[in-house]
Amino acid sequence: MTYEYPLIIMFIIGYLAITIEHSIKINKAAIALFTAVVCWAIYFLSHQHAMSGQMTTLQHYISEISQIVFFLIGAMTIVETVDSHGGFTIVTDLMKTRSKRSLLWIIGFVTFFLSAILDNLTTTIVMVSLLRKLIPDANERKVLGAMVVISANAGGAWTPIGDVTTTMLWINGQISTLNIMKALFLPSLACLIIPLLWETKNLKGKYPKLTASQKTIVEPKGTLIFFLGLAALVAVPIIKVLTGLPPFMGMFIGLAILWIVTDFLHVKDDKRNHLRVPHILTKIDISGALFFFGILLAIKSLEISGLLNQIATWLNQNLPSLDIVALVIGLISAVIDNVPLVAATQGMYSLADHPMDSRLWELIAYCAGTGGSILIIGSAAGVALMGLEKIHFAWYFKRISFVALLGYLAGFGVYYFVN
């Protein structure tokens, strides 16, 4: 259809503008929102004969993406509440080392296993907040922040609740819990260790010691708020499993409980208003959440137009094996959101031909989950880091993308060798 060409051109222009945000000095959230609206306008104008149907589809996508944005806002608010109380001091005090290499490995492995329990997005928000306490200099913590993304995506790939795409495969019956953990633990670990080894040779020396002014003071009831906030985050996947509610609902009930408790604790002291959630909400990075909304909505316009399905079909017809198809899908997920890619794959291959826990689904879970680390906008974790730390696309591409690609290929090689 003729509308596909202007749609693709608009998406590419918007995508490129986001990558050079630091040069054009226009906030990436504004670019993402503009790109999303124009892409959908192009699609709507070409389907005026079926306007009501397209409106229903758009509303469905907005609902789906809004759940992720609500999840992000809820998680950021919980983390910021704990941070405002100085709660993360409990963790940072345990990390005595200032060695760049030692801290790199500690952060990598903590993120890897935490992401398997929570999810990669929540884990990234928590770990970036910890890094800010350990290393106040934004430039000094860039590499560690990037390693958080790689570690979170690798850790999220080997459990059903660690990554949204793995959860999709789990819910639809393509993978089972114990088998996917057994099959992907070693590949995911390799995806983490290779970048850690690579960066170990690049990092030397120690991070500066924190001065007295940089050290966080634990506010009244800070320890209680830390453990309550941690419980709220850990409870999210549990609530999902027990009730079937979407993850953002679990995040919101955790936030609500934390809100009630902080109001109760600080209501009698006006000097503690900065510790209450209404004030904390003013510190949340809303532009980052809007960027997330815009970029995902723009990608959905490619999905509804059928372009992503066309790509998946072309891969199936032109690549020599399903292993290579999975590998390429992982590489594409560095550019395009892995959720619609996995959804397209689920539609292409039936459970009759590829039953639960078959090789194809295991590889799709690994490749789609970890391939997004190659570019900073390829995963929810990367987008969150980009918004929270203001890391530019170009810096990540020059400094991290090759390392992430090595880890991705190493994990794929380990899976191939073991199987």
C-alpha positions as CSV (number, residue, x, y, z in Angstrom):
1,M,0.0,0.0,0.0
2,T,1.2,3.5,-0.8
3,Y,0.7,4.7,2.8
4,E,3.4,2.3,4.0
5,Y,6.2,4.4,2.4
6,P,5.5,7.7,4.2
7,L,4.8,5.8,7.4
8,I,8.3,4.1,7.2
9,I,9.9,7.4,6.2
10,M,8.3,9.3,9.1
11,F,9.4,6.6,11.6
12,I,12.9,6.6,10.3
13,I,13.2,10.4,10.5
14,G,11.8,10.3,14.1
15,Y,14.2,7.5,15.0
16,L,17.2,9.3,13.6
17,A,16.2,12.5,15.4
18,I,16.1,10.7,18.7
19,T,19.6,9.3,18.1
20,I,21.0,12.8,17.5
21,E,19.1,14.4,20.3
22,H,22.3,15.9,21.8
23,S,23.1,17.6,18.5
24,I,19.7,19.1,17.6
25,K,18.9,20.0,21.3
26,I,15.3,18.8,21.1
27,N,14.1,16.6,23.8
28,K,13.6,13.0,22.7
29,A,10.2,12.8,24.4
30,A,8.9,15.6,22.1
31,I,10.3,13.8,19.1
32,A,8.8,10.5,20.1
33,L,5.4,11.9,20.7
34,F,5.4,13.9,17.4
35,T,6.6,10.8,15.5
36,A,3.9,8.6,17.0
37,V,1.0,11.0,16.3
38,V,2.1,11.6,12.7
39,C,2.6,7.9,12.0
40,W,-0.9,7.1,13.2
41,A,-2.3,10.1,11.3
42,I,-0.8,8.6,8.1
43,Y,-2.4,5.3,8.9
44,F,-5.8,6.7,9.7
45,L,-5.9,8.9,6.6
46,S,-5.3,5.8,4.5
47,H,-8.1,3.8,6.3
48,Q,-10.9,6.3,6.5
49,H,-13.3,3.7,5.2
50,A,-12.8,1.7,8.4
51,M,-12.4,4.6,10.9
52,S,-14.3,3.0,13.7
53,G,-12.3,-0.2,13.5
54,Q,-9.0,1.7,13.5
55,M,-10.1,3.8,16.5
56,T,-10.8,0.6,18.4
57,T,-7.3,-0.7,17.5
58,L,-5.6,2.5,18.6
59,Q,-7.5,2.5,21.9
60,H,-6.4,-1.1,22.5
61,Y,-2.7,-0.1,21.8
62,I,-3.0,3.0,24.0
63,S,-4.4,0.8,26.8
64,E,-1.6,-1.7,26.4
65,I,1.2,0.9,26.4
66,S,-0.4,2.9,29.2
67,Q,-0.1,-0.1,31.4
68,I,3.7,-0.1,30.9
69,V,3.9,3.7,31.5
70,F,1.8,3.4,34.7
71,F,4.1,0.5,35.8
72,L,7.1,2.8,35.1
73,I,5.6,5.7,37.0
74,G,4.6,3.5,40.0
75,A,8.0,1.9,40.2
76,M,9.8,5.3,39.9
77,T,7.6,6.7,42.7
78,I,8.3,3.8,45.0
79,V,12.1,4.0,44.3
80,E,12.1,7.8,44.8
81,T,10.2,7.4,48.1
82,V,12.8,5.0,49.4
83,D,15.5,7.2,48.1
84,S,14.1,10.3,49.8
85,H,14.1,8.5,53.1
86,G,17.7,7.5,52.6
87,G,16.7,3.9,52.5
88,F,19.3,2.8,49.9
89,T,22.0,3.7,52.4
90,I,21.4,0.2,53.8
91,V,22.6,-1.3,50.6
92,T,25.3,1.1,49.6
93,D,26.9,0.8,53.0
94,L,27.4,-2.9,52.3
95,M,29.3,-2.1,49.1
96,K,32.5,-0.9,50.7
97,T,34.7,-1.3,47.6
98,R,35.6,1.7,45.5
99,S,37.4,-0.4,42.9
100,K,35.9,0.2,39.5
101,R,36.5,-3.5,38.5
102,S,35.1,-5.0,41.7
103,L,32.0,-2.7,41.6
104,L,31.4,-3.6,38.0
105,W,31.1,-7.3,38.8
106,I,29.0,-6.7,41.9
107,I,26.6,-4.5,40.1
108,G,26.4,-6.9,37.2
109,F,25.6,-10.0,39.2
110,V,23.2,-8.3,41.6
111,T,21.3,-6.9,38.6
112,F,21.3,-10.2,36.9
113,F,19.7,-12.2,39.7
114,L,17.4,-9.3,40.8
115,S,16.0,-9.0,37.3
116,A,15.1,-12.7,37.3
117,I,13.0,-12.2,40.4
118,L,11.5,-8.8,39.5
119,D,11.6,-7.7,35.9
120,N,14.2,-5.9,33.8
121,L,12.5,-2.5,33.9
122,T,12.0,-2.4,37.7
123,T,15.5,-3.7,38.3
124,T,17.0,-1.0,36.1
125,I,15.2,1.7,38.0
126,V,16.3,0.3,41.4
127,M,19.9,-0.3,40.3
128,V,20.3,3.2,38.7
129,S,19.1,4.7,41.9
130,L,21.7,2.7,43.9
131,L,24.4,3.8,41.5
132,R,23.5,7.5,42.0
133,K,24.2,7.0,45.7
134,L,27.5,5.1,45.1
135,I,28.8,7.4,42.3
136,P,27.4,10.9,42.3
137,D,29.4,11.9,39.2
138,A,27.1,11.1,36.2
139,N,30.0,10.6,33.7
140,E,31.7,8.2,36.1
141,R,28.6,5.9,36.3
142,K,27.7,5.8,32.6
143,V,29.4,2.5,31.9
144,L,28.0,0.9,35.0
145,G,24.5,2.2,34.0
146,A,25.0,0.5,30.6
147,M,26.0,-2.7,32.3
148,V,22.9,-2.6,34.3
149,V,20.9,-2.7,31.1
150,I,22.9,-5.6,29.7
151,S,22.7,-7.5,33.1
152,A,18.9,-6.8,33.5
153,N,18.1,-8.0,30.0
154,A,20.2,-11.1,30.4
155,G,18.8,-11.9,33.9
156,G,15.2,-11.3,32.7
157,A,15.5,-13.7,29.8
158,W,15.8,-17.0,31.8
159,T,12.7,-16.8,34.0
160,P,9.1,-16.4,32.9
161,I,8.6,-13.3,35.0
162,G,11.9,-11.5,34.2
163,D,11.0,-10.1,30.8
164,V,7.7,-9.3,29.1
165,T,8.5,-11.4,26.0
166,T,9.4,-14.5,28.1
167,T,6.1,-13.9,30.0
168,M,4.2,-13.8,26.7
169,L,5.7,-17.1,25.7
170,W,5.0,-18.6,29.1
171,I,1.3,-17.4,29.2
172,N,0.7,-18.7,25.7
173,G,2.1,-22.2,26.5
174,Q,5.2,-22.1,24.3
175,I,7.6,-22.5,27.3
176,S,7.3,-23.9,30.8
177,T,8.9,-22.5,34.0
178,L,11.5,-25.1,35.0
179,N,12.6,-25.9,31.5
180,I,13.2,-22.3,30.4
181,M,15.2,-21.7,33.5
182,K,17.3,-24.8,32.8
183,A,17.7,-24.1,29.1
184,L,18.6,-20.4,29.2
185,F,20.5,-19.9,32.5
186,L,23.9,-20.6,31.0
187,P,23.4,-18.7,27.8
188,S,22.1,-15.7,29.8
189,L,25.0,-15.9,32.1
190,A,27.4,-15.9,29.2
191,C,25.6,-12.9,27.8
192,L,26.5,-11.1,31.0
193,I,30.0,-12.4,31.7
194,I,31.5,-11.6,28.3
195,P,30.7,-7.9,28.6
196,L,31.9,-7.9,32.2
197,L,35.2,-9.4,31.1
198,W,35.5,-6.9,28.2
199,E,34.8,-3.9,30.4
200,T,37.1,-5.2,33.2
201,K,40.2,-4.5,31.0
202,N,38.9,-1.0,30.2
203,L,38.2,0.0,33.8
204,K,41.1,0.8,36.1
205,G,41.5,2.6,39.4
206,K,39.0,3.5,41.9
207,Y,35.9,5.7,42.1
208,P,36.3,8.8,44.3
209,K,35.3,8.4,47.9
210,L,32.1,10.0,49.0
211,T,32.5,13.3,50.8
212,A,30.5,14.1,53.9
213,S,28.2,16.3,51.9
214,Q,27.6,13.5,49.4
215,K,26.6,10.9,51.9
216,T,22.9,10.3,52.3
217,I,21.3,10.9,55.7
218,V,18.8,8.2,56.7
219,E,15.5,10.0,57.5
220,P,13.1,8.9,60.3
221,K,11.7,5.5,59.6
222,G,14.1,5.2,56.6
223,T,14.8,1.5,57.3
224,L,11.1,0.7,57.5
225,I,10.4,2.4,54.2
226,F,13.3,0.6,52.5
227,F,12.0,-2.8,53.4
228,L,8.4,-1.8,52.7
229,G,9.4,-0.5,49.3
230,L,11.4,-3.6,48.5
231,A,8.4,-5.8,49.5
232,A,6.2,-3.7,47.3
233,L,8.4,-4.4,44.3
234,V,8.9,-8.1,45.0
235,A,5.2,-8.5,45.5
236,V,4.4,-7.4,41.9
237,P,5.0,-10.7,40.1
238,I,3.5,-12.6,43.0
239,I,0.3,-10.6,42.8
240,K,0.2,-11.2,39.0
241,V,0.5,-15.0,39.5
242,L,-2.0,-15.2,42.3
243,T,-4.7,-12.8,40.9
244,G,-4.1,-12.6,37.2
245,L,-4.1,-8.8,37.5
246,P,-1.7,-6.9,35.1
247,P,1.7,-5.9,36.7
248,F,0.9,-2.2,37.0
249,M,-2.0,-3.1,39.4
250,G,0.4,-4.8,41.7
251,M,2.8,-1.9,41.4
252,F,-0.1,0.5,42.2
253,I,-1.2,-1.4,45.3
254,G,2.3,-1.4,46.6
255,L,2.6,2.4,46.0
256,A,-0.8,2.9,47.7
257,I,0.3,1.0,50.8
258,L,3.6,3.0,50.9
259,W,1.7,6.2,50.4
260,I,-0.7,5.4,53.3
261,V,2.2,4.5,55.6
262,T,4.3,7.6,54.8
263,D,1.3,9.9,55.3
264,F,0.6,8.2,58.7
265,L,4.2,8.5,59.7
266,H,4.8,12.1,58.7
267,V,1.4,13.8,58.9
268,K,2.1,15.5,62.3
269,D,5.4,17.1,61.2
270,D,5.4,19.8,58.6
271,K,9.1,19.6,58.3
272,R,8.7,16.1,56.8
273,N,6.5,17.1,53.8
274,H,9.4,16.3,51.5
275,L,9.1,12.7,52.5
276,R,5.4,12.4,51.5
277,V,4.4,11.0,48.1
278,P,2.7,14.2,46.8
279,H,6.0,16.0,47.0
280,I,7.9,13.0,45.7
281,L,5.7,12.9,42.6
282,T,7.1,16.4,41.6
283,K,10.5,14.8,41.3
284,I,9.5,12.0,39.0
285,D,10.9,12.1,35.4
286,I,7.6,12.5,33.5
287,S,9.4,13.3,30.3
288,G,11.1,9.9,30.4
289,A,7.7,8.2,30.8
290,L,6.3,10.3,27.9
291,F,9.2,9.3,25.7
292,F,8.5,5.6,26.5
293,F,4.9,6.1,25.6
294,G,5.7,7.9,22.3
295,I,8.3,5.5,21.0
296,L,6.2,2.4,21.8
297,L,3.1,4.0,20.2
298,A,5.1,4.8,17.1
299,I,6.3,1.2,16.8
300,K,2.7,0.0,17.2
301,S,1.9,1.9,14.0
302,L,4.4,-0.3,12.2
303,E,2.8,-3.4,13.7
304,I,-0.8,-2.5,12.8
305,S,0.3,-1.7,9.2
306,G,1.6,-5.2,8.9
307,L,5.2,-4.2,8.3
308,L,6.5,-6.3,11.2
309,N,4.6,-9.4,10.0
310,Q,6.1,-8.8,6.5
311,I,9.6,-8.7,8.0
312,A,8.9,-11.9,10.0
313,T,7.6,-13.7,6.9
314,W,10.5,-12.6,4.8
315,L,12.9,-13.9,7.5
316,N,11.1,-17.2,7.5
317,Q,11.3,-17.6,3.7
318,N,14.9,-16.4,3.2
319,L,16.9,-17.6,6.1
320,P,18.3,-21.2,6.1
321,S,17.1,-22.3,9.6
322,L,14.9,-21.4,12.5
323,D,18.0,-20.9,14.6
324,I,19.2,-18.1,12.3
325,V,15.6,-16.7,12.2
326,A,15.7,-16.4,16.0
327,L,19.2,-14.9,15.9
328,V,18.1,-12.2,13.4
329,I,14.9,-11.5,15.4
330,G,17.1,-10.7,18.4
331,L,19.2,-8.3,16.3
332,I,16.1,-6.6,15.0
333,S,14.8,-6.2,18.5
334,A,17.7,-3.8,19.1
335,V,15.9,-1.4,16.8
336,I,12.2,-2.4,17.1
337,D,10.4,-3.3,20.3
338,N,10.7,-7.1,20.9
339,V,7.0,-7.4,22.1
340,P,5.5,-7.1,18.6
341,L,8.3,-9.2,17.1
342,V,7.6,-12.1,19.5
343,A,3.9,-11.6,18.9
344,A,4.5,-11.9,15.2
345,T,6.6,-15.0,15.7
346,Q,3.9,-16.6,17.8
347,G,1.4,-16.0,15.0
348,M,3.8,-17.5,12.4
349,Y,4.6,-20.8,14.1
350,S,2.0,-23.1,15.7
351,L,2.2,-25.2,18.8
352,A,1.3,-28.2,16.6
353,D,4.5,-27.8,14.7
354,H,6.6,-26.5,17.5
355,P,5.3,-27.8,20.8
356,M,6.0,-26.4,24.3
357,D,9.7,-26.1,25.2
358,S,10.8,-26.7,21.6
359,R,14.1,-25.3,20.5
360,L,12.5,-22.4,18.5
361,W,10.7,-21.0,21.6
362,E,13.7,-21.3,23.8
363,L,15.8,-19.4,21.3
364,I,13.1,-16.8,20.7
365,A,13.0,-16.2,24.5
366,Y,16.8,-15.7,24.7
367,C,17.3,-13.7,21.5
368,A,14.3,-11.4,21.9
369,G,15.1,-10.8,25.6
370,T,18.8,-10.0,25.2
371,G,19.1,-8.6,21.7
372,G,17.6,-5.3,22.9
373,S,20.7,-4.5,24.8
374,I,22.6,-3.9,21.6
375,L,21.0,-0.4,21.2
376,I,19.9,1.7,24.1
377,I,16.3,2.1,22.7
378,G,16.0,-1.6,22.1
379,S,14.6,-2.6,25.5
380,A,12.5,-1.2,28.3
381,A,15.6,-1.2,30.5
382,G,17.6,0.8,28.0
383,V,14.8,3.3,27.5
384,A,14.5,3.7,31.2
385,L,18.3,4.3,31.5
386,M,18.1,6.8,28.7
387,G,15.4,8.7,30.5
388,L,16.8,8.5,34.0
389,E,20.5,9.2,33.3
390,K,20.1,11.3,30.1
391,I,22.5,9.0,28.3
392,H,22.7,9.8,24.6
393,F,22.1,7.2,21.9
394,A,25.4,8.0,20.2
395,W,27.4,7.5,23.3
396,Y,25.8,4.1,24.0
397,F,26.3,3.0,20.4
398,K,30.0,4.0,20.3
399,R,30.9,2.7,23.8
400,I,28.6,-0.2,24.5
401,S,26.8,-1.6,21.5
402,F,29.8,-3.8,20.3
403,V,30.3,-5.2,23.8
404,A,26.6,-6.0,24.1
405,L,26.7,-7.7,20.7
406,L,29.6,-9.9,21.8
407,G,27.6,-11.0,24.9
408,Y,24.5,-11.6,22.8
409,L,26.4,-13.8,20.3
410,A,28.3,-15.6,23.2
411,G,25.0,-16.6,24.8
412,F,23.7,-17.8,21.5
413,G,26.9,-19.8,21.0
414,V,26.5,-21.4,24.5
415,Y,22.9,-22.4,23.8
416,Y,23.9,-23.9,20.4
417,F,26.9,-25.8,21.9
418,V,24.9,-27.2,24.9
419,N,22.0,-28.3,22.7
